[in-house]
Amino acid sequence: MAKAQTIPQNLSGVNVNEISDIQLRQIMQQAQSSGLTDAQLLQMLQSRGLSAEQSRILQDRVTSLRKTYTNADGQSPALTDQSLTRGLNYKADSTANPPAKQRDIADMFTPKVFGADLFRNSNITFEPNLKLATPVNYILGPEDQLNINVYGASLVNWKLDVSPEGNINIPGVGMLNVSGKTIEQATSAIKAKLTANNYAVGRGTTVAVTLGNIRSIKVVMVGEVVKPGTYTLPSLATAFNALSSAGGPNNNGSFRQIEIYRNNRIIRRLDVYDFLVKGDQKSNIGLQDQDIIRVPTYRTRVELVGEVKTPALFEVLPGETLQDVLRFAGGFTDQAFTGRIKVSQIEDQQRRITDVVEADYKNYIPLRGDKYTVDRILERYENRVIVRGAVFRPGEYELQKGLTVSQLIKNAAGLKEDAFTGRGSITRLKADNTTELISFDVNAVINKSQPDILLQREDVVNISSIFDLRDEYRVTIKGEVRNQGDFAYSEGMSVEDLIIKADGLTIGASPKRVEVSRRIDNSNPNSKTSDLAQVFTVDVDSQMKKGEANFKLEPFDIVSVYSLPGYEKQSTVKIEGEVLYPGYYTIKKKNEKISDVIARAGGITASADPDGGTLKRDNFAILGVNKNKIDTSAVEKERLDRLSRLKQNYKDSTNIEAPQLRNNFVGIDLKKILQQPGYSGDLILEDNDIIRIPKQQQLVRVNGEVLYPSAVVYEKGKSFHDYVLNAGGYSPNALKKGAYVVYPNGTVRGTRKFLFFNSHPSVRPGSEIYVTKKPEHRGLSVTEAVGITTGLASLAAVILGIINISK
């Protein structure tokens, strides 16, 4: 029964900017339900003629919408819209209700037909209300049910069905034909029948007749409807109910001249626009059994786009004008240019453009295929001037006749106290849309000592603030304060005021020696010993009380607060592994050494391996700086940059990736430290040092360019070469002379060259052998070989020439 819609194959004339966000969301949801990605959607639309420019615009809008509707999980939720589906309100003669058909994606890019959503939107139904009072003009027929309630002198209640012959059988009274009668006529006949059978109707007895169950009727839908066929509807159904059941007119169907046939003649022509535009249902008549609704093809249809409230395709009847089309569209939007409408007309084999002025809207007769475009108003003003800067009410103002600069400043509530009155400017738009700058003396214009300036359309008057014409006055505080940085300067600000702005002094700050450095603007450029800044040393009260020594700051002063002499935060070290009391220890003296803290930890255990003892020290301690007193982020950045350069230099010179550097381990000889405490290798401890003493080591790891990298059991007397053989031997890419050993204490020893032989380092328990990779040698390309050959030939020719000349 269902007839497929006409799917547009040519989208070459589509303007994506005319598609609303709601329509675009519907397209995205439809593509998502069809399993299409955004790229596949664009490819499909381009295959139907969508231009590359319009595809780019569509892609940008889809990306923007996905960002707008992305949820907290970073996923784009399904963009559902019930208007994408449409179906039947009543079952047709088929055994099952067919599933709702979704619109083709490309179909969504075509202009919508005005009124189509009325019958295709599942949120709008025209199902008759069967709980209303029975209409007095309802015509009875077979399968209807009448409720007859007799009360008063007689009490009885009958529910009587109308037989196929059109009769009801009143108990004790007899048959009565009611088919073809209205409820009102049937009620009069029933009362007469009861009166003739000795019921005192009107003399103490009352009879009420209502409609019980109603019958079903069959209505035939033909012509240009979405789903033509025969539909079974309630007998109270109207023409709109039938049209809604059939999906309404299709793309070629008329909404203005729908014909309703009864007994082989047209009894009514239905115009859906009456209902859509005026809410008039005078043509929405009740239907009867075997009525036929025929939807003819439309005769004239035009398109209205742009700045109207409902852009769409509109059907036009003879005698209607462009003014009527605008009325169908709900009129212009607030941003519409109403003085002229562009019309694209069909003429012979091509189109032509014409303009219709506002006075002719009521006279212009729409033609087949017309497309009307309503433009937006221009983003410009015919009588605007602007004032900006140091006035109390900056903004846009009306250009009144004879308006001058002084009057505009007065309209803007006058100058602010910080206004720079020495010079103002007017940016003026010239006739060719270029600009020119006109300067004036603000004070002189206001005081009338100079001629006032007459303003023109789009003039922009700028009054600067004194703060706009100088550097922002700030002061800086650094050192032992809780919040160091830059702060706004205020006249009369003292050092104590700035310290309070910086949230006060730290615990280790010294209030007795605070330095203030001040700019010098008269330094002698011809002297090497000229001062670069004035430096003042001041004492501040630790309670920040105001006294005679309150030092006043000036703009751009830098205040430095130093720490107390000898003030140090506690420093801790950690001992791990084979000592009696492993854990954290606080450094007691500045010269406390490794041997001292191991002694405090009770010494090493019997299973300790002092040869494998390591010292891990952070990079600030290695550099010999106190990270509590410097900008640690800057130091760390410098270290990482230097490490990156070293790795890159290593790769450039060897064509090998640099190995992972254990740059925070310090190689120590713990065995000798314990035997000779205080010798030069017994290092002074630093904050956050970690001393790790392992158990006796039994393995040697072999990594890098060997056939089978593995851990090998340590055996006394085994050589470097023996351990490599235990790992399968060297790989073909091994660089033997580049092999090295990393000892358990963090020290590294490489291979040395002795005559023609490689002298490999010794191996200890817990060591790691690393065999590096040979650098890759790239052969000469054809171009390089030809270049070298040509160069050698040229050199030979030069040499021969010199020899011949010498002869």
Buried (B, 14 or more C-beta within 10 A) or exposed (E): BBEEBEEBEEBEEBEBEEBEEEBBBBBBBBBBEEEBEBEEBBEBBBEBBBBEEBBEBBBEBBEEBEEEBEEEEEEBEEBEBEBBBBBBBBEBEEEEEEEBBBBBBBBBBBBBBBBBBBBBBEEEEBBBEEEEEBEEEBBBBBBBBBBBBBEBEBEBEBEBBBBEEBBBEBEEBEEBBBBEBBBEBBBEBBBEBBBEEEBEBEEEBBBEBEBEEBBEBBBBBBBBBBBBBBBBBBBBBBBBBBBBBBBBBBBBBBBBBBBBBBEEEEEBEBBBBBBBBEEEEEBBBBBBBEBBBBBBEBEBBBBBBBBBEBBBBBBBBEEBBBEBBBBBBEEBBEEBBBEEBBBBBEEEEEEEEEEBEEEBBEEBEBEEBBBBBBBEEEEEEEEBBBBBBBBEEBEEBEBEEEBBBBBBBEBBEEBBEEBBBEBBBBBBBEEEEEEEEEEBBBBBBBEEEEEBBEBEEBBBBBBBBBEEEEEEBEBBBBBBBEEBEEBEBEEEBBBBBBBEBBEEBBEBBBBEBBBBBBEEEEEEEEEEEEEEEEEEEBBBEEEBEEEEEBBEBBBBBBBBBBBBEEEEEEBEBBBBBBBEEBEEBEBEEEEBBBBBBBEBBEEBEEEBBBBBBBBBBBBBBBEEEBBEEEEBEEBBEEBEEEBEEEBEEBEEEBEBEBBEEEEBBBBBBBBBBBEEBEEEBBBEBBBBBBBBBBEBBEBBBBBBBBBEBBBBEBEEEBEBBEBBBBBEEBBEEBBBBBBBBBBBBBBBBBBEEEEEEBEBBEBBBBBBBBBBBBBEEEEEEEEEEEEEEEEEEEEEEEEEEEEEEEE
